[in-house]
Amino acid sequence: KGQEEALGLRLVMGAATVMIPTVHDASELRSDVNGKVVRYLHDEGAEVKKGEAYIELEAMKMIMALKCGEDGKICHAKSAGSIVSAGDLLATLELKDPSKVQKIETFAGDFSLACVQSEPEPASPEESLAALLDGYVSAERGPALVERLFEQFSSSDMAAESVRGLLEKYLANERPFAASILEKRPYDQVLLELINAGKDEPGKVVGTMVAHNKLAERNAIVLAMLREMVSAEGSGMSCMYVPDVKTNE
C-alpha cells in the first residue's frame, strides 16, 4: 500500500518500507517523523560520513537516530528541544561531491512545438456509430449520429454500403444470442459456448459481451437507422435490404 507524506510517497511492501521522495536534494537533511530534537551528534561544521547518524529525535516516547545520506560538513538548522514535523529541514550539508545535488532550475532555452502532435481529426458519424455498436461510449447519442450520417450521404450506393456495414456489425454480435432465444437455451450455456469457441481469442469474447450488455443503446441506433431508411424510400436515396439473422453462408 502507499501513502502520500510530506517527503514524498511511502510504499509498504510486506515487511519492507520504501520512501520515494518528491524532490531529492542530498544537501538537505529533513525529518521523516513528527517529534522533538534531542541533540545533534556532530558539532557545527563537522565532517559527517554517509550512513552515519547525525541527530537524535524523540518521537512517540522513543529516541531515534537519523542518518546522513552523503559525505559533507553539517550545518544545524534547529536547536535542541525544537518541535519538528515530517518534512522539516534539520540540517544542511556542504557536500564533498556537489554533483550529488539535483537542482530544479528555470528552463532558459527555446521550447519548440514542432514535435507536438496536432489534435486528431474528429471521428465521422459512421466511425462513432461503429464504436457504439461495439459497446464503446460516445459523447453524442446514437440516434443523433444516425441523423447526421444520413444527411451526409451523396448517393444511394454510398448509403446502402454504410447502412449494410453497420447493421451487419450489430447482427454479427447478436446472432449467437438470437439463436439461443429461438432454441430456448439458458443464458449461462450461451456464455459457456462463447467462451469455449473463443478460448484462443479471449479479447473477442469480452468484446462480444461488452457490446451485448449495451443492447438497449445499440437497439436505439438500429431503430433510428430503420426509420431513416423508410424515410429515404422514394427520395432516390433508398438503401433498403433484408439482412439474414442467421449466419450468412
Beta strands, then each sheet from edge to edge (+ up, - down):
strand 1: 2-5
strand 2: 8-13
strand 3: 16-21
strand 4: 28-30
strand 5: 35-40
strand 6: 47-48
strand 7: 53-59
strand 8: 62-67
strand 9: 72-76
strand 10: 83-84
strand 11: 89-95
sheet 1: 1+ 2- 3+
sheet 2: 4+ 11- 9+ 6-
sheet 3: 8+ 7- 5+ 10-
end
